[in-house]
Amino acid sequence: MNGRWKTVLRSLLLAEWVLVLVLGVGGSVPQELQGIANQTYAKDPRPFHLFLAIACSLGLLKIIAQIGLFLFKRWARPLFTIIAISAVIVPFAVMVLPPGLTGMPNPPLAESLAVLLSMMDGAIVALAYASPVGALFVQAPQTHPGVENAG
């Protein structure tokens, strides 16, 4: 039974990676927004650096957590859960950007895919905690019979 649940969890993780690639490759910034961003960046680049630091840090942590989930590492569940919850709050990080850039709406397709990504995060958290596959995260590490403990 765990085999099927393992496959579902890993498939969701892989589907999420594909969706992120689609969002990243298919997304584009409108020309008017690019112009405003270039002008405001030339005046003061600090808000852009702060925004990129927040986005890149959370993105890297999410990748690490997803790899940990894929390998059923114990530490990955709480890390992924915290990141999934913060992903709901992080869009407010655009508030560090200049006012001319924060009022632009996302294209409808990008917004729909972002909502789908958030729902997939919720499904992954639910599977990791409330399904039979959750037991794989709490099992003691397996010891190999021919290896002695060094301690």
Buried (B, 14 or more C-beta within 10 A) or exposed (E): EEEEBBEBBBEBBEBBEEBBEBBEEEEEEEEEBEEBBEEBBEEEEEBBEEBEEBEEEBBEBBEBBBEBBBEBBEEBBEBBBEBBEBBEEBEEBBEBBBEEBEEBEEBEEBEEBBEBBBEBBEBBBEBBEEBEBBEBBEEEEEEEEEEEEEE
